[in-house]
Amino acid sequence: MNTLKSLTRYYPLVDDWQAFSKAVLRPLPRCLWVNTLRISSDEIIPWLRRRDWPEEQVPWQGGAYRLPANADAAHSLAYLAGWIHLQEEVSMLPVHLLDPQPGERVLDLCAAPGNKTAQMAVRMGNTGIVMANDVSGGRLNILRTTRDRLGLLNLAPSTGDAATFEPTGDRRFDRVLADVPCSCEGTSRKHPHVLQQTSPENSRRLSKIQCAILIRAVDVCRAVGRIVYATCTYAPEENEAVVDAALRHFGRKHLRLVPALVPHLQYAPGLTQWGDQVFADGMSRCLRIWPHQNDTGGFFVAVLEKGFRVPTTATPEPPVRSKFDPAPALRLLKNRFGIPPSAFDGLSLFRKNDNYVSITTDEIRSLNRSTPEGLSFIKTNLTHHKLTTQAAMCFGHAADKNFVSLEAHQVRPYLHRQRFYASMSQVRRCTGFGYVIIRFGAHSLGMGMYRPVVGGAWIDSLFPKNWAGVHLSTGHCGPF
């Protein structure tokens, strides 16, 4: 019970302390959600069956599945190709309750490592703007890797202090997520050491930072908008007390708590008081997750709405004009791969640097910034311009020539960056030596180099070195 010593102050709050104690000491089950930008939720079922994993869908979150605690999905083709993403189940709650809609302007104030940011971008169908801010530029690199693997075009990374964040231009955000730094007690099932660092004094120190971030989240939200405040801790000082402070700061006329309702999920209501502190009316509308309720980590979520008027649709800003002419790049793709220019409707190509042409949405280009990050699209510092892996994954399905369809036994060599032989039937749509798009079934995996020989061709894998499946699970991979 020494592991639980720092949590005993929550004894009066837990409905079943024995069940809670056992759950905290068990390994944390894993969970995934399907990247619907690439595949449908139904396509993941055969992959689960081949691994003898239960087809257990998360009952409150469409397209998400629970995995055994020892499941190694991160080294599968489905993960490497960006068809799935791994995220702890309870961590999906904030975005579920934020409910971002296609075309909206959304802010993740404390984005790194970026699981919730990616969840937003996919939920919005690669439209609108997802501003991903974090105080650590280094930690945002994890999000950039996720962006490339999943093919997220609507992200705009930003580095800065969440408590002093300033929106670009005059436009504010339709929805803001403040998933703030906290004492992380709820993550102890995967990070037991956090319980050695938690204390009421630490929670009170953190609450000052958290309150400043939540107040800023409300400030940068538009006149009628939604803010979700979330932590992965049990501490009332970091949860209800912070929400209470924000409500008192803005007043009932400008900010209100709305019920955090999630059907098919077990949870406890927010606290109405803690010790001698009585919280603002309606605090029970918040949501507390204890590990034993759903076999997850611990979490707290509050949903706030700003203003009470009926929202109106904002007039979109025009894309920023660029001196870069995309026509040559589009002609290259049309001539080599048969990808029509219409595949890039609503998207903007721009010169990121001397090495790459990048791509993003028109909405991102409308931001008042000279050059957004975007997704690397074409590598130009080669003898012949090359479509990047992430671009091939996003747009390779639109090609009608110079693509190679892999057979199951060729998937592993491709992911390991090995040369393999392709039959004449596999390369019948190839027109000559050079870069080709690699497909498996209906999905594009990346790029290869096509070298024709009598009766077929040799294909050099160009799967990225830092993505290569050096630890790819053994055994028959089937279509996944």
C-alpha positions as CSV (number, residue, x, y, z in Angstrom):
1,M,0.0,0.0,0.0
2,N,3.1,2.3,0.1
3,T,2.4,3.1,-3.5
4,L,-1.0,4.5,-2.5
5,K,0.2,6.5,0.5
6,S,0.1,9.8,-1.3
7,L,-3.5,9.1,-2.5
8,T,-5.0,8.3,0.9
9,R,-6.3,11.9,1.2
10,Y,-8.8,11.0,-1.5
11,Y,-10.3,8.2,0.5
12,P,-13.5,10.1,1.3
13,L,-14.0,10.8,-2.4
14,V,-13.7,7.3,-3.8
15,D,-16.9,5.1,-3.9
16,D,-15.0,1.8,-3.7
17,W,-11.5,2.2,-2.2
18,Q,-10.6,-1.5,-2.5
19,A,-11.5,-1.5,-6.2
20,F,-9.6,1.7,-6.7
21,S,-6.5,0.4,-4.9
22,K,-6.4,-2.8,-7.1
23,A,-7.0,-0.9,-10.3
24,V,-4.1,1.6,-9.6
25,L,-1.7,-1.4,-9.3
26,R,-2.7,-3.2,-12.5
27,P,-1.1,-2.6,-15.9
28,L,-2.9,0.0,-18.0
29,P,-4.7,-1.4,-21.0
30,R,-3.8,0.1,-24.3
31,C,-6.2,1.7,-26.8
32,L,-6.2,2.9,-30.4
33,W,-8.3,5.0,-32.6
34,V,-8.7,4.7,-36.4
35,N,-7.3,7.5,-38.7
36,T,-10.5,7.9,-40.7
37,L,-8.5,10.2,-43.1
38,R,-7.0,6.9,-44.4
39,I,-9.3,4.0,-43.6
40,S,-12.7,3.2,-42.2
41,S,-13.3,1.9,-38.7
42,D,-14.6,-1.4,-40.0
43,E,-11.3,-2.1,-41.7
44,I,-9.5,-2.5,-38.4
45,I,-11.5,-5.5,-37.4
46,P,-9.7,-8.1,-39.5
47,W,-6.4,-6.7,-38.1
48,L,-7.6,-7.3,-34.6
49,R,-8.8,-10.8,-35.4
50,R,-5.5,-11.9,-36.9
51,R,-3.7,-11.0,-33.6
52,D,-6.3,-12.8,-31.5
53,W,-7.1,-9.5,-29.8
54,P,-10.6,-8.8,-28.6
55,E,-12.8,-6.7,-30.9
56,E,-13.7,-4.5,-28.0
57,Q,-14.8,-1.1,-29.1
58,V,-14.7,1.8,-26.7
59,P,-18.4,2.2,-26.0
60,W,-18.5,6.0,-25.8
61,Q,-16.0,6.8,-28.5
62,G,-16.6,5.7,-32.1
63,G,-13.7,4.3,-34.0
64,A,-11.7,3.5,-30.9
65,Y,-10.7,0.0,-29.6
66,R,-9.3,-1.4,-26.4
67,L,-6.2,-3.6,-26.6
68,P,-4.6,-6.0,-24.1
69,A,-2.0,-4.4,-21.8
70,N,0.8,-6.3,-23.6
71,A,-0.4,-5.5,-27.1
72,D,2.4,-4.2,-29.3
73,A,0.6,-2.3,-32.0
74,A,3.2,0.4,-32.4
75,H,5.4,-1.9,-34.6
76,S,2.6,-3.0,-36.9
77,L,2.0,-1.9,-40.5
78,A,-1.2,-0.3,-39.5
79,Y,0.6,2.1,-37.1
80,L,3.6,2.7,-39.4
81,A,1.4,3.6,-42.3
82,G,-0.7,5.9,-40.2
83,W,-3.9,4.0,-40.3
84,I,-4.2,3.9,-36.5
85,H,-3.0,6.0,-33.6
86,L,-2.4,4.9,-30.0
87,Q,-3.8,6.9,-27.1
88,E,-4.9,6.1,-23.6
89,E,-8.7,5.8,-23.5
90,V,-9.5,8.4,-20.9
91,S,-7.2,10.8,-22.7
92,M,-9.7,10.9,-25.6
93,L,-12.3,12.5,-23.3
94,P,-11.3,16.2,-23.7
95,V,-11.6,16.2,-27.5
96,H,-14.8,14.2,-27.3
97,L,-16.3,16.9,-25.1
98,L,-14.7,19.8,-27.0
99,D,-16.5,18.4,-30.1
100,P,-14.5,20.4,-32.8
101,Q,-16.3,20.7,-36.1
102,P,-15.0,20.7,-39.6
103,G,-13.9,24.1,-40.8
104,E,-13.6,25.6,-37.3
105,R,-10.7,27.4,-35.8
106,V,-9.5,25.4,-32.7
107,L,-6.7,25.9,-30.2
108,D,-4.8,23.3,-28.2
109,L,-3.0,25.5,-25.7
110,C,-0.8,22.8,-24.2
111,A,-0.5,20.5,-27.2
112,A,2.7,18.4,-26.8
113,P,3.1,15.5,-27.2
114,G,0.1,16.0,-29.5
115,N,-2.3,13.0,-29.2
116,K,-5.3,15.2,-28.5
117,T,-4.2,17.6,-31.2
118,A,-4.1,14.8,-33.8
119,Q,-7.5,13.6,-32.6
120,M,-8.9,17.0,-33.3
121,A,-7.3,17.3,-36.7
122,V,-8.8,13.9,-37.8
123,R,-12.2,14.7,-36.2
124,M,-12.3,17.9,-38.3
125,G,-11.5,16.0,-41.5
126,N,-8.3,17.9,-42.2
127,T,-10.3,21.1,-42.5
128,G,-10.2,24.4,-40.6
129,I,-7.3,25.3,-38.3
130,V,-5.9,23.4,-35.4
131,M,-3.4,25.7,-33.6
132,A,-1.1,23.5,-31.6
133,N,0.7,25.6,-29.0
134,D,3.3,24.4,-26.5
135,V,5.9,26.1,-24.4
136,S,8.5,23.4,-25.5
137,G,9.5,23.6,-29.1
138,G,11.4,20.3,-28.7
139,R,8.3,18.4,-27.5
140,L,6.3,19.7,-30.5
141,N,8.7,17.7,-32.7
142,I,6.8,14.6,-31.4
143,L,3.6,16.1,-32.8
144,R,5.3,16.9,-36.1
145,T,6.2,13.2,-36.5
146,T,2.6,12.2,-35.8
147,R,1.5,14.8,-38.3
148,D,3.6,13.3,-41.0
149,R,2.6,9.7,-40.2
150,L,-1.1,10.5,-40.1
151,G,-1.2,13.0,-42.9
152,L,-2.5,16.0,-41.0
153,L,-2.8,19.1,-43.2
154,N,-4.7,21.4,-40.9
155,L,-2.1,21.8,-38.1
156,A,-0.4,25.1,-37.2
157,P,2.3,24.5,-34.6
158,S,3.1,27.4,-32.3
159,T,5.7,27.8,-29.5
160,G,4.9,29.9,-26.5
161,D,3.7,30.2,-22.9
162,A,0.1,29.1,-22.7
163,A,-0.7,31.7,-20.0
164,T,0.3,34.6,-22.3
165,F,-0.7,33.1,-25.7
166,E,-1.6,35.7,-28.3
167,P,-3.8,34.7,-31.3
168,T,-2.5,35.4,-34.8
169,G,-4.3,38.5,-36.1
170,D,-7.6,39.5,-34.6
171,R,-9.5,36.3,-35.0
172,R,-10.1,34.2,-32.0
173,F,-11.0,30.6,-31.7
174,D,-14.3,28.7,-31.8
175,R,-13.1,26.1,-29.3
176,V,-10.1,26.0,-26.9
177,L,-8.6,23.0,-25.1
178,A,-6.6,23.7,-22.0
179,D,-5.2,20.2,-21.1
180,V,-2.9,21.8,-18.5
181,P,0.4,20.6,-16.9
182,C,-0.5,18.9,-13.7
183,S,0.7,16.5,-10.9
184,C,-0.3,13.6,-13.2
185,E,-1.5,11.3,-10.4
186,G,-4.0,9.7,-12.8
187,T,-1.1,8.4,-14.9
188,S,0.4,6.3,-12.1
189,R,-0.6,3.0,-13.8
190,K,1.9,3.6,-16.5
191,H,4.2,6.0,-14.6
192,P,4.3,4.8,-11.0
193,H,7.0,7.3,-10.1
194,V,4.6,10.3,-10.2
195,L,3.1,9.3,-6.9
196,Q,6.5,9.9,-5.2
197,Q,6.4,13.5,-6.4
198,T,2.8,14.5,-5.6
199,S,1.7,16.5,-2.6
200,P,-0.9,19.1,-1.6
201,E,1.8,21.8,-1.7
202,N,2.8,20.9,-5.2
203,S,-0.8,20.9,-6.3
204,R,-1.4,24.4,-4.9
205,R,1.7,25.6,-6.7
206,L,0.5,24.1,-10.0
207,S,-3.0,25.5,-9.5
208,K,-1.7,29.1,-10.0
209,I,-0.2,28.2,-13.4
210,Q,-3.3,26.2,-14.3
211,C,-5.6,29.1,-13.4
212,A,-3.6,31.5,-15.5
213,I,-3.8,29.1,-18.5
214,L,-7.6,28.6,-18.1
215,I,-8.2,32.3,-17.9
216,R,-6.2,32.8,-21.1
217,A,-8.1,30.0,-22.8
218,V,-11.3,31.9,-22.1
219,D,-9.8,35.2,-23.3
220,V,-8.8,33.9,-26.7
221,C,-12.1,32.0,-27.3
222,R,-14.5,33.9,-29.4
223,A,-17.6,35.6,-27.9
224,V,-19.6,32.5,-28.2
225,G,-17.4,29.4,-27.9
226,R,-16.5,26.3,-25.9
227,I,-13.5,25.8,-23.6
228,V,-12.6,22.4,-22.1
229,Y,-10.3,22.3,-19.1
230,A,-8.7,18.9,-18.3
231,T,-6.1,17.3,-16.1
232,C,-4.9,13.8,-15.4
233,T,-4.9,14.3,-11.6
234,Y,-7.2,13.7,-8.7
235,A,-6.3,16.9,-6.8
236,P,-9.2,19.2,-6.2
237,E,-6.7,22.1,-5.9
238,E,-5.9,21.5,-9.6
239,N,-9.4,20.7,-10.7
240,E,-12.5,22.1,-9.2
241,A,-10.6,24.9,-7.4
242,V,-9.1,26.1,-10.7
243,V,-12.5,26.0,-12.5
244,D,-14.1,27.8,-9.6
245,A,-11.5,30.6,-9.8
246,A,-12.1,31.1,-13.5
247,L,-15.9,31.2,-13.0
248,R,-15.5,33.8,-10.3
249,H,-13.0,35.8,-12.4
250,F,-15.3,36.1,-15.4
251,G,-18.7,36.0,-13.7
252,R,-21.9,34.1,-14.6
253,K,-22.9,36.5,-17.3
254,H,-19.8,35.6,-19.4
255,L,-18.9,32.1,-18.5
256,R,-20.8,29.0,-17.4
257,L,-20.3,25.4,-16.7
258,V,-22.3,22.9,-18.9
259,P,-22.8,19.3,-18.1
260,A,-20.0,17.0,-19.2
261,L,-22.2,14.1,-20.4
262,V,-20.7,11.0,-21.9
263,P,-23.2,8.1,-22.4
264,H,-21.8,4.6,-21.7
265,L,-18.9,5.9,-19.6
266,Q,-18.8,5.6,-15.8
267,Y,-17.7,8.6,-13.9
268,A,-18.3,10.7,-10.8
269,P,-19.5,14.3,-10.6
270,G,-17.2,17.2,-9.8
271,L,-16.9,18.1,-6.1
272,T,-19.1,20.8,-4.6
273,Q,-16.6,21.4,-1.8
274,W,-13.2,20.3,-0.5
275,G,-12.3,20.9,3.1
276,D,-13.4,24.4,4.0
277,Q,-13.7,25.5,0.4
278,V,-17.2,25.6,-1.1
279,F,-17.1,25.8,-4.9
280,A,-19.4,27.7,-7.3
281,D,-22.8,26.4,-8.1
282,G,-22.9,23.7,-10.8
283,M,-19.5,22.2,-10.1
284,S,-21.1,18.8,-10.1
285,R,-21.4,19.2,-13.9
286,C,-17.7,18.5,-14.1
287,L,-16.5,14.9,-14.7
288,R,-14.2,12.8,-12.6
289,I,-12.8,9.5,-13.7
290,W,-11.4,7.0,-11.2
291,P,-9.3,4.1,-12.6
292,H,-11.6,1.4,-11.3
293,Q,-14.7,2.7,-13.0
294,N,-13.6,2.0,-16.6
295,D,-10.2,0.3,-16.1
296,T,-8.4,3.5,-17.3
297,G,-6.2,6.2,-15.9
298,G,-7.6,9.0,-13.8
299,F,-8.9,12.2,-15.3
300,F,-10.9,15.4,-14.7
301,V,-12.8,17.4,-17.3
302,A,-14.8,20.6,-17.2
303,V,-16.8,22.0,-20.1
304,L,-17.3,25.7,-20.1
305,E,-19.2,27.9,-22.6
306,K,-18.5,31.6,-23.2
307,G,-21.4,33.8,-24.1
308,F,-25.1,33.0,-24.7
309,R,-25.8,34.4,-28.1
310,V,-26.6,32.2,-31.1
311,P,-23.2,31.7,-32.9
312,T,-22.8,33.1,-36.4
313,T,-20.6,31.7,-39.2
314,A,-17.4,33.8,-39.6
315,T,-16.4,35.0,-43.0
316,P,-13.3,33.0,-44.0
317,E,-10.2,35.1,-44.7
318,P,-8.7,34.8,-48.2
319,P,-5.5,32.7,-48.6
320,V,-2.2,34.6,-48.3
321,R,-0.8,35.4,-51.8
322,S,2.5,33.7,-52.5
323,K,5.1,34.3,-55.1
324,F,5.5,30.6,-55.4
325,D,3.9,29.1,-58.6
326,P,2.5,25.6,-57.9
327,A,1.8,24.8,-61.5
328,P,5.2,23.1,-62.2
329,A,4.7,20.8,-59.2
330,L,1.2,19.9,-60.2
331,R,2.3,19.2,-63.8
332,L,5.0,16.9,-62.4
333,L,2.4,14.9,-60.4
334,K,0.1,14.8,-63.4
335,N,2.7,13.7,-65.9
336,R,4.5,11.1,-63.7
337,F,1.6,9.7,-61.7
338,G,-1.6,10.9,-63.3
339,I,-2.7,12.7,-60.2
340,P,-5.2,15.4,-61.3
341,P,-4.8,19.0,-60.0
342,S,-8.3,18.7,-58.6
343,A,-6.9,16.4,-55.9
344,F,-5.4,19.5,-54.3
345,D,-8.5,21.7,-54.3
346,G,-8.7,23.7,-51.0
347,L,-5.0,23.1,-50.4
348,S,-2.0,25.5,-50.9
349,L,1.5,24.6,-52.0
350,F,4.3,26.9,-51.0
351,R,8.1,26.9,-50.9
352,K,9.1,26.0,-47.3
353,N,12.9,26.2,-48.0
354,D,15.4,25.4,-50.7
355,N,14.9,21.6,-50.1
356,Y,11.1,21.2,-50.0
357,V,7.8,22.3,-51.4
358,S,5.2,22.0,-48.6
359,I,1.4,21.7,-48.5
360,T,-1.3,22.9,-46.1
361,T,-4.9,23.9,-46.2
362,D,-6.2,27.2,-47.5
363,E,-7.4,28.0,-44.0
364,I,-3.9,27.6,-42.6
365,R,-2.5,29.8,-45.3
366,S,-5.1,32.5,-44.4
367,L,-3.3,33.0,-41.0
368,N,-1.4,36.2,-40.7
369,R,2.0,34.6,-40.9
370,S,4.6,34.7,-43.7
371,T,5.2,31.0,-44.0
372,P,3.4,28.2,-42.2
373,E,5.0,24.8,-41.5
374,G,2.7,22.5,-43.6
375,L,3.4,19.0,-44.6
376,S,6.6,18.3,-46.7
377,F,5.3,17.6,-50.1
378,I,8.0,17.4,-52.8
379,K,11.7,17.1,-52.2
380,T,13.4,19.4,-54.7
381,N,17.1,19.2,-53.8
382,L,17.5,16.0,-55.9
383,T,18.4,15.4,-59.5
384,H,14.7,14.6,-60.0
385,H,12.0,16.0,-57.7
386,K,10.6,13.4,-55.4
387,L,7.1,13.1,-53.8
388,T,7.6,12.7,-50.0
389,T,6.4,9.6,-48.1
390,Q,3.8,11.6,-46.2
391,A,2.5,13.1,-49.4
392,A,2.4,9.7,-51.2
393,M,0.4,8.4,-48.2
394,C,-2.1,11.3,-48.5
395,F,-2.5,11.5,-52.3
396,G,-1.1,8.3,-53.7
397,H,-4.6,6.8,-54.0
398,A,-5.3,9.3,-56.8
399,A,-2.5,8.0,-59.0
400,D,-3.4,6.0,-62.1
401,K,0.1,5.2,-63.3
402,N,3.6,4.6,-61.9
403,F,2.5,2.8,-58.8
404,V,3.3,-0.7,-57.6
405,S,0.8,-2.8,-55.6
406,L,2.6,-5.0,-53.0
407,E,1.8,-8.6,-52.2
408,A,1.7,-9.5,-48.5
409,H,5.2,-11.1,-48.4
410,Q,6.7,-7.8,-49.8
411,V,5.4,-5.5,-47.1
412,R,8.1,-6.4,-44.6
413,P,11.0,-5.8,-47.0
414,Y,9.5,-2.5,-48.0
415,L,9.1,-1.3,-44.4
416,H,12.7,-2.4,-43.7
417,R,14.0,-0.4,-46.7
418,Q,15.1,-3.5,-48.6
419,R,15.2,-4.1,-52.3
420,F,12.6,-6.6,-53.6
421,Y,11.5,-8.1,-56.9
422,A,8.1,-7.2,-58.4
423,S,6.4,-9.2,-61.1
424,M,5.3,-7.9,-64.5
425,S,1.7,-7.9,-63.3
426,Q,2.6,-5.7,-60.4
427,V,4.4,-3.1,-62.5
428,R,2.2,-3.1,-65.5
429,R,1.2,0.6,-64.8
430,C,4.8,1.7,-64.6
431,T,6.1,3.7,-67.6
432,G,9.8,3.8,-67.0
433,F,12.8,4.0,-64.6
434,G,12.2,6.4,-61.7
435,Y,10.1,7.1,-58.6
436,V,6.9,5.1,-58.1
437,I,4.2,5.1,-55.4
438,I,4.0,2.0,-53.3
439,R,0.5,0.7,-52.5
440,F,-0.8,-2.2,-50.4
441,G,-4.4,-2.9,-51.2
442,A,-6.3,0.4,-51.5
443,H,-3.7,2.3,-49.4
444,S,-0.5,4.1,-50.3
445,L,2.5,3.3,-48.1
446,G,5.1,5.7,-49.6
447,M,7.7,5.8,-52.4
448,G,10.1,3.4,-54.2
449,M,12.6,3.5,-57.0
450,Y,11.5,1.4,-60.0
451,R,14.3,-0.4,-61.9
452,P,12.8,-2.5,-64.8
453,V,14.4,-5.8,-65.8
454,V,13.3,-8.6,-68.1
455,G,10.0,-10.1,-66.7
456,G,9.5,-7.5,-63.9
457,A,11.4,-5.0,-61.9
458,W,13.5,-4.4,-58.9
459,I,12.0,-2.0,-56.4
460,D,14.3,-0.1,-54.0
461,S,12.3,0.8,-50.9
462,L,12.4,4.5,-50.0
463,F,10.5,4.2,-46.7
464,P,12.0,6.8,-44.3
465,K,14.9,5.6,-42.3
466,N,13.5,7.0,-39.0
467,W,10.1,5.3,-39.7
468,A,11.5,2.0,-40.9
469,G,10.0,-1.0,-39.1
470,V,13.2,-2.4,-37.6
471,H,11.2,-3.9,-34.8
472,L,8.2,-4.9,-37.0
473,S,6.2,-7.7,-35.4
474,T,7.1,-11.1,-36.8
475,G,4.6,-13.4,-38.5
476,H,2.1,-13.1,-41.3
477,C,1.0,-9.5,-41.5
478,G,-2.0,-9.9,-43.9
479,P,-3.4,-6.7,-45.1
480,F,-2.2,-5.0,-41.9
